[in-house]
């Protein structure tokens, strides 16, 4: 009888481990970029690149911000048409490297230390963290103008 209790405990532990293993979904580090590509991919390029070799961190609405890849760099431009981002790292051949996000689809969320956090409307939304002049300039553009 005492073996039956131990066997039930071992079976319960095994069942929990199996369920956890099958329910764990490994995330693709490029997932935020792929979501932006679905909505905003462009084969065009901005007429001028204003911010070269930027460190941009990406995340989900509820997740923390992370780099897409080790040493991933981006060129960015803010113009009258919106926010352009060009990924300068290796991508699969079929994945575009430039997105053009309309200014109306960018929302400033918060400043955390030296990082400015924005929501980019995609399905689901993508959160980005920008530093320095790029972050402060985009934040100013996102503020409603006083008329």
N, C-alpha and C positions, 0 to 999 in steps of 0.2 A: 504494500500500500504506500509506503514511503517513497518507493521508486516512481510511482505514478505521479506524485506531487513534483518531484524533481524533473521528470520528463515533461510535465505540463509547463513548468517554468522555462525550461530550455526551448520548448516548442514556441512559447509566446515570444521569447527573445528573438528566435530565428525568424518568426513571422514579422516582427517589427523591423528587423534588419532588411528583410526582403522587400517590404513595402517601401522603406526609405530609399533603398537602392533603385527601385523602379520609378519612384516619384521624383527623384533628384534629376533636374534638367540642367545640364551644363550650358551656360550662356555663351553665346558667340561674342567675343570682345568687340567685333565690328557691328553688333546689332544696332546701337544708336545711329551709326552712320548709315546703315542700310535703311533704317526707318526714314531718315532725312532724304535719302536718295529716292525713295518711293514717291515722295511729295514734291521735291524741289530740285531734282537732277537737271543739269543743263550742260549742253556741249559748248556753250559760249564761255567766255572768260571776261572778267571785268576789264574795263579799259585801262585801269591802273591799279596796281597792288599797293595798298597803303600800309599794311602790317605784315611783315615777312617773318617766317619761322616762329610762329606763335605756338605756345603750349595751350591747347584747349582740352579741357576735360569734359567728359560726357557722362550722363547718367539718366536714370528714369525718374519719373515723378516721385517715387518713394525710395529709390536707391541712392547710394552715395556716388559722387563724381569720381571718375577714373579716366586714365589715359587710354586711348584706343589700342596703343601698342607702345612698347618701350621706345623712347626717343621719337615718338610721332610728332611731326611738325605740320603746321598749317600756314597758308597764306590767307589773309583776310582783307576784305574791303567793305567799307560802309559808304554807300552812295545814296542818291535820291531814290533809287529803286529798291534798296533793301540791303541785306547783309549777305555777302558772298564769302564762302569758305572753300578753299581748295586743299585737299588732303595730299601731302607730299610723300607719303609712305607707300609701300607696296600694297596693291589691291588686286583681287582677281580681275582678269581681263574684262569681264562683262560688267564690272562695277565702275560707274562714273566717279571722277575724282573732284568734281565741283558741284556745289549746290548754291542756289540763289534763293534766299528766303526773303519774301516781302517784309518790309518794315512793320506792317500791320500784324505779322505773325510772330513777332518777337516781343516778349514781355519781361521786364526787369522784375526779379523776385527779391533779391537781397544782396547785401555786401557782407561777406564773411572774411574778415581780415583784409588781405590784399586782393581777394578774388570776388568778382562780380558774377552773380548767378542769374541766369536767364532761362525762361521757358521758350522753346521753339515749338510751334504748333505742328505736330505730325500725328500720326495715328499709331500708337499712343504718343503723347508729347515727349519731347526729348529735353532734358535739362543740360545746360552747358555752363562751364565755369571759365571766365576770361580774366586775365590779369592785365595790369598796367593801363596804358593809354587806350588800348583796344576796348577793354572793359568799361572804362570811364566814358569814352566817347559814345559807345553803344548805349550806355545807361542814359546819357543826356538826350540821345535821339529818341529813347523810349518814353521819356517824361512828357506828359501833355503840355503843350505850349499855352502860356497864359495869353489870352486875347483881350 
